[in-house]
Amino acid sequence: MSIKVIVFDLDGTLFDTRADIVEAVNRARASFGLEPLDFDRVVAMVGNGVKVLAERVFRDSPIVPEVAHERIMEFYAPEGSSAALYPGVAETLPQLQAHLAIVSNKPTELVHALLRKNGLDERFEYVAGGDTFPELKPDPGALHFLMQRFQASANEILVVGDHSPDVEMARAAGAFSVYCNYGFFGKDVVGADFAVNAFPELLDVVRRIETGEIPARKKPGEGGPRGPRNDDSDRRHRRHGAPRQQQDHGRRPRGGAGRPGGRHRRPE
């Protein structure tokens, strides 16, 4: 058995973005004359997309979620980000002999901006954000799509994240899951297949799966792949202008530096 595709979360898995998120939230609150929220309180509300975060952090105010969301986005500036890669990420990614993808609930443009700032934008062959598919994680639609794109079975996909939606998405699709104990939410309490205390430990997880130390997962329930939301999103995520369905999956050696699916305009 081999792992063909490794799917990463972004915040709390590859990058420590807590300070950026808390600053954007509290600057947004201050613009409405509201008191700042405690750092840990904001972090505990992260993980289900910016719209849900906006609802949670403005729950003590009369500000409607739509306005709160827009204001948070005004203050979230990736170019001025203080987010850092977790230890070992930059060194470990080139050693992973698989197609690398990101599925985040963060807006795709912000994902790409952070990757570009850290020289990683071409490391991932596919990048999806919260504006790519009809449903956010833990819905398994993104994994069904990636199975089709890379011609991989569920047993050939490994999902790496630090929050329950990542593990639940993997479980729903029948993929393997890895929980990052070093991330935003502490040690695994959701029952991932594996847990790591540092990013480089992922190499051993892949080795154990591929050498047969870990049995294949049971076949998941039927579920067809769901594509991105619309034509605009498809243009933002494909490479060289060719539709996803026509991509040559064998063209590029696995584990090399690939280009994610296109460049992104700011969501309207």
Stockholm file with secondary structure:
# STOCKHOLM 1.0

chainA/1-268         MSIKVIVFDLDGTLFDTRADIVEAVNRARASFGLEPLDFDRVVAMVGNGVKVLAERVFRDSPIVPEVAHERIMEFYAPEGSSAALYPGVAETLPQLQAHLAIVSNKPTELVHALLRKNGLDERFEYVAGGDTFPELKPDPGALHFLMQRFQASANEILVVGDHSPDVEMARAAGAFSVYCNYGFFGKDVVGADFAVNAFPELLDVVRRIETGEIPARKKPGEGGPRGPRNDDSDRRHRRHGAPRQQQDHGRRPRGGAGRPGGRHRRPE
#=GR chainA/1-268 SS CCCCEEEECSBTTTEECHHHHHHHHHHHHHHTTCCCCCHHHHHTTCSSCHHHHHHHHTTTSSCCHHHHHHHHHHHCCGGGCCCEECTTHHHHGGGCCSEEEEECSSCHHHHHHHHHHTTCTTTCSEEECTTTSSSCTTSTHHHHHHHHHTTCCGGGEEEEESSHHHHHHHHHHTCEEEEETTSTTCSCCSCCSEEESSGGGHHHHHHHHHTTSSCCCCCCCCCCCCCCSSHHHHHHHSSTTCCGGGCCTTSSCTTSCCCCSCCCCCCC
#=GC SS_cons         CCCCEEEECSBTTTEECHHHHHHHHHHHHHHTTCCCCCHHHHHTTCSSCHHHHHHHHTTTSSCCHHHHHHHHHHHCCGGGCCCEECTTHHHHGGGCCSEEEEECSSCHHHHHHHHHHTTCTTTCSEEECTTTSSSCTTSTHHHHHHHHHTTCCGGGEEEEESSHHHHHHHHHHTCEEEEETTSTTCSCCSCCSEEESSGGGHHHHHHHHHTTSSCCCCCCCCCCCCCCSSHHHHHHHSSTTCCGGGCCTTSSCTTSCCCCSCCCCCCC
//
